[in-house]
Structures are given as structure tokens and as C-alpha cells.
Amino acid sequence: MLLRLDKRDTRPLHEQVAGAVRRAIAEGECRPGDRLPSARDLSQALGVNVNTVLRGLRSLRDDGLLEFRRGRGVTVAEGAEQRSDLLERVHALVTEAARLGYSRADLVEMIRGMP
């Protein structure tokens, strides 16, 4: 798995790590059941602190994209590719809405008002 971070990106590093893994899943580079490299290996490859990588991986676990298993490491969860694509779109929507001056609460109200 080849991940890269954009040095010009202003998002926090842990979000960039999560985004890079999310893209790898969405693009099929990582499939459900695949084991990810260790956090230490990822941190060395990306040139960031191991705790930064762990924070990004935990957020993906919380989103249901990764599974942490003692003794087996971190694996891609079943159905992660569809969920990853949807989450990427949601993140883009939230970012665009914020750029236009809308809050997350505004987005929720817009969605609730849809037929």
C-alpha cells in the first residue's frame, strides 16, 4: 500500500492519514479482509509520528472502515469500499458547505427536509 501526504494540505495530519487510507480502500488498493501495515511502518513511510497514524486509524475504525484485532493487527472491514466512497462524498459535502457558510446542523436540516 503506497500512501502519500500532501505537504500543502492544511488539514491536521491525522485527518490526512485517514483520508489516504480511505482513498486506498475506495480505489480498491485495500480490500475487505486485507491487513494494513503496522502503525509504526506507516508512520515511517509517511514521515509522521506513530500516534498521528494511530489517531487516523482509530477514526477509520470508528467510521466502520477498519477492524482492530488483537494479535492480527488492523484489517479492512467488510463493506468498507462502499462505505469509504460514501464517507468521502460526505466529507467533501461538509467541507464545501463550510466554505459556503453552512454549518453541519444546516446540512442535517437540509437532509431532513428532503422528500
HELIX and SHEET records of a PDB file:
HELIX    1   1 LEU A   13  ALA A   26  1                                  14    
HELIX    2   2 ALA A   39  LEU A   46  1                                   8    
HELIX    3   3 VAL A   50  ASP A   62  1                                  13    
HELIX    4   4 ALA A   80  ARG A   99  1                                  20    
HELIX    5   5 ARG A  104  ARG A  112  1                                   9    
SHEET    1   A 2 LEU A  66  ARG A  69  0                                        
SHEET    2   A 2 GLY A  73  VAL A  76 -1                                        
END                                                                             
